[in-house]
Amino acid sequence: MSVLLMRLAGPLQSWGSAGRFVRRTTENAPTKSGVLGLLAAAQGLRRDADLSDLAALEFGVRIDQPGTRLRDFQTAHHSDTLKAMPLSERFYLADAVFVAGVSGEAALAQRLYEALLEPVFLPYLGRRSCPPSEPITIGEPLDKDLEQALREAEWEASARVRRRRASGAVHLDLLLDSPPEVRPDLTLRDLPMSFDPRHRRYGLRGIRTLRIPVPGATGAPQPSSPPPPHEPTALLTPVTPVTPRTA
């Protein structure tokens, strides 16, 4: 089996799994349906295409930089009647960075990697209004286990976040597909069966959660040696003691 790792970074991301009508929420991490939709678009698949090969991929994501949740209100008008549509409430993740991975047959992983290098349809991070700010590909597919690959992948957080979190041990959240025989920690209706807009269908997906240390480091690079102790009175001239007069 081969693992394809992807860097998901951008000013805004939105990975909904249960959005309905005028309220569109986002999960705290990329969803399997969202990432597989990104891969399907890169290959040029239409929305009514067969997704069985993509849905069979094992999926996992590591939260390298959680970002902050942002709420936006949007209005729209009907293109023909100009009638105002209902006000919608939409949620995003701002300034977040993730490392996502899929694991499957080597030939499929290679095709997906090549598709990301020259995508047919431009990729976006959950919604079309959320373009990536960095290349999605991290490297060619790896011949290793998905969990191992995500544990060992370089920390993709920004330099600012690295500096801010350098004072203590840093741990990252890891979300992986749960095997059928293992009781999941979370369950989402997030397994894509059809992206056809006439009848979208999603199955339930079990997720197991892990907390892992940052690979190879606990934060930003530390100084090679501690700074010398600061003694502000070291350069002062000592006062000459005065000998008391005798009567």
Buried (B, 14 or more C-beta within 10 A) or exposed (E): BBBBBBBBBBBBBBBBBEBEEEEBBBBBBBBBBBBBBBBBBBBEBEBEBEBEEBBEBBBBBBBBBBBEEBEEEEEEEEEEEEEEEEEBBBBBBEBBBBBBBBBBEEEBBBBBBBBBEEBEBEBBBBBEEBBBBEEBBBEEBBEBEBBEBBBEBBBBBEEEBBEEBBEEEBEBBBBBBBEEEEEBEEEBEBBBBBBEEEEEEBEEBBBBEBEEEBEEBBBBEEEEEEEEEEEEEEEEEEEEEEEEEEE
